[in-house]
Amino acid sequence: MTVGVIGGGAWGTALAQVMAETEHVLLWAREPEVVAGINATHENRDFLPGVALSPRIHATGDMADLAGVATWLVVAPAQHLRRVLAAAPLGQRPTLVLCAKGIEAGTHLLMAEVVADVAGADLPFAVLSGPTFAGEVARGLPTAVTLACADAALGETLVARLARPAFRPYLSDDVTGAEIGGAVKNVLAIACGVVEGADLGLNARAALIARGFAEMTRFGLARGGRIETLAGLSGLGDLVLTCSSANSRNFTLGLGIGRGERAADLLDTRTVAEGAATAPVLVAAAAAAGVDMPICNAVAALIGGAPLKETIAALLSRPLKTE
């Protein structure tokens, strides 16, 4: 069997490597040099250097090649998902496994909602989310994720297909909760990077993770997610990972901001820190839902160029309250 992967970045390539343990993989990438490199040398030197890729992975730059593939892992960045799907050959109604984490700017839609808007509510899909550094996944290190699917039978089929000895998907039917966790943790990871870069200490980081999780929970529940999902792999699990390592692009962005650099100068157009795009969208969506998210508000302000010291001081001077 063949599975499709849309997105030739580090995460898309890592998922292709996982699937290639037992299946042939057709990986679509927009960068011609990535396509050529994978096919010629079995390596993605641009986004996942040093990892020898399976010869079962074939890369293409032509989206039409996916037309005969029944299952796609969609790893296009959240703010590009709509455009990518609009160009994709969806006529045969493939099953989509959505692997990007974010909220669409302008619409405040989660990724599953974008799919329904572009392709209709009847297109089968699931959401894959959890604590996953691409390099570790690609090297076969143990990883557990949430596979969220409203259709129980489809979810069980996908879990069986995706599972590998070192890659363990746990099935959930809470698509919204899984998506909220993945989107919000990216913003909170930037905040934790700021704490590290500004040398505010481990106490501050621990407090930020705990209070950030409270914000994630408030917003997730307001959007219809469940507490057990938010406290699981796709919420708290992913939050702990990305808030504690410079391997996270979001954490690294915050690290630079905490050291006094401008967010605009740190954003790399090739390796996306999703939290930078998500932060202002999340703040607007939270305000519309009447949800208080002061840490996320502060991150959005910093991304917009607010001064670091004043932003931190404003957070620390908030009124005391019960936990």
N, C-alpha and C positions, 0 to 999 in steps of 0.2 A: 504494500500500500504506500501511497504518497501523501504527505501532509504539506500544506503550504505555510510559509512564514512571511508575513508582510512587515518589513523593516530590517535593515541590515546593520543596525547599531550593535552595541555590545550585548544588550539584552535579547534582541532578536536572534543574534548569532548563537548566544548561549542556549536558547531554547531549541534552535535548530540542531545543535550538537546533542542535546538530550534526546530529541526525537529520533535522531539518526542512529541511536543505539540499535533500533529495531526496524526503522522505516526509512524509506527514501524521502528526502526533504527538498522541496523547491522553495528557495529563499529569494524573495523580491527585495531589491535594494535600489534606491534612487541614484546612488553614486556609481558611475561606470567603473571607477577604479576599484571599488569594493567588489563588484561583480567579477571583474577580471581577476583580481587577486585571489578570491575564493576558488574560482574555477581552475586557475593556473597553479596555485601554490598550496591550496587547502589551508589558507590562513586569512584572517581579516586583520591586516596590519594597521588599518586606520582606527578601528574601534576595539579590537580584542587581540592585540599582538601577543605572540608567544604561545598561543593555543593552537595545537595541530588539529585541524578540523577533519571530521569524517569524510571519506570519499563519497559517502551516500548523500552529501549535501551538494546540490547544484544551484548556482545563483543565476538570476535573470534580472534584466532591467525592463522587461516587457510585462506589464501587468496582465496582458491577455493570456499569457502562458498559464495562469492560475485557473483558467476557465474550466478545466476538467478535474480540478482537485476539490474534493467534497468537504474537507475540513481545513480551516485557516487559523493560524495563531496570528492575531493582529497586534503588532507591536509598534505601530506608528505613534509618535508623540501625541498627547491628548489634544493639543491645539491644531494638529494637522489631520486628525482622524476623519473629520467630515470630508475634507478635500480628497483624501486617499480613497475613502469608500466611494465617493462620487465617480472616481475614475476606475473602480474595480469591476470586474465582470461578475456581477451578482445575479445574473439571469438564472443560473441553475440553483440558486438559493443555498449556498454552502453554509455549513455550521461555522460560526465565528467564535473563537476563544479570545476575548478581549484582554490584553495584557498591559495596556497603558494605564497610568494612574493620574487622574486630574479631573477638572471641571471646565467645561468649555466657556471661554470668554464670551460675553454678550448674552448668551442664552441661559447660563447657569446650569446646563444639562450635564449629567453624568454620562460616561461613555456608552452605557447601554441605552440611554435615552437618545443619544446622538444616532446610534445605529437605527433605532426605531424611526427617528425623524427622516433619515436618509433612505432606508430600505424597507420600512414597514415593520409593524409590530410582530408579524408572523415569521420573520427570519430567525432561525434557531441560533441561540448564542449562550455563552457562559462567560464568567469573569474569573480570571486567574490573578491572584494577588497574594502577597505575603513577603516575608523577609528574605530577599534574594539579591545578593551581589552577583552580578553576571559572571565575573571571573571564577568565583567559587563553583557556581552551577556548571560552567563549561568544563571545569577540571574534575567534575564528578564528586565534589564534596557533598556531604549529607545536607539536604534541604527539604523543608516542609512548607507547603503553600495551602491556601484556600482555593477551592474550585467552587464557585457559587453559580447555581443554575436553578431557575424556577421550575424547570421540567425535570422531575426526579429521574425518569428513565434515561433521558439524554445525559444528565449529570453523571449517573452511574457508568454509562458507556464511555464518557470522556475521561472520567477518573481512571478506569481500567486501561484506556489507551495511553494516557499521559504518564502513568506511574512507571517508575524505574526503581531499581534497588536503592539508589541514593536520592531519588526525587519523589517525594511522597505528597500527593494531593489529598486534602481532607474535604469531603463534600459538604456543602451548605446550600440552603435554598434562599439565603438572604443576600440577594444581589446588591441591594442598596447599601447595606452595612459594609460589605466587602469593598465596594467602590469608595465609600466615604472614608474608611480607614486609610486606604492607599493614597487618596488625594490629600487629606489633612496632614498625614505624617510627613509628607514632603515639605510642607510649610514649617512644621515644627522642627524638622531636621535643620533647616536654615537657622532657626532661633538657637538651637543647641550649638551650631557652629559659631554663631556670634558670641555665645557665652565662652566658648573655648578661645576664640580669637581675642576677645577682650580680657582674658585671664580673670574671669569672675569666679572660677573655682568649681569643684565637683559638687559641692552642696547646691550651688545655683543650678547646675545642670540637672541634678536629680529632682529638684523642685520643679524645674521647667518641664521635665518629662511627665511628672505626676499631674501638674496643673494643665499641661497641654493635653494629656489624655482626658482630663475632665472636659476641656473644650471640644475635643473630638467626639466625646460621648454625647454632649448636649446637642451638637449639630447633627450627629448621626441619628439620634432618636427623633429629632425634629423632622428629619427627612424620611423617616419610616424604617430606619435600620434597627437592629436588635442589639441589646447590650452584650450578649454572649459572642456575637460576631465581632464587635468592636474590641472586646477583651481577648480575642483570639489572634491567630496568625496574621490575618490581614489588617488588624488594627494595632493592638499593643505590641505584638511580635515584630511587626515591621517598624513600628515607632522606636522600639529599643535598638534595633539594628542600625537604623539610619541616623539616630541621634547620638551614636557613640563611636563613629568611625569616619575617618577622612576618605575611606573608599566610597562614601556617598557623595555624589555630585552636589546635592543640596547642602549637606554639612560643609563641604569645601567652600561653597559660595558664601555661607554664613561666616566661615572662618576668616575669609578675606575681608568681609564687611566689618567683623569684630576687630580686625587689625587696622581699620581706618581706610580701607580701599572703597571705591565707589562701586556699587552693584553694576552699573552700566558698563564699567570697564572689565568686570569679571565674567560677564555672561558670554559663554562660548556658543556660537551658532551651530557647531557640529555635535557637541555633547550636551544634551539638554538637561538643565536643572529644572525639572517640572514645577517645583515649588515656587519659582520666581513668577511663572505665568499664573499659577493657581492662586497665589496669595491675594491679589486684588479681587479676583473673581469670588474667592471664598468669603472675603470680608463683605462684599456686596450681597452674596447669597445669604450669609448669616444675618445681616441686618434686615433683609427682607423677611426672614423667618423669625425675627425677634430673638436671636440667640447671641449671647455675650461671648466674644472670643478675643480678649485683650491681647494675648500673645500673638495670635495671627494678625490682629490689627497692627501690632508693632512691626511685624515682619513686612507687611505690605507697605508700611510707611518707610521702612529702611530701603526696600526695593525701589521705592519712588524717590529716594534721595534724602530722606529726613536725617538730621544729624544724630549720630550714634548716642552720645552722652545724654542728650535731652530725651531721646526715645526710651533709653533704659531708665532714666530718672522718673519718667512719667509712669512706667510700669510699676516701679518700686514704691511710688507714692499713692497708689490706688488705695481706697478705703479698706480697712481690715474687715473680714467677713468670716462666717462659719464655713467649714469645709463641706 
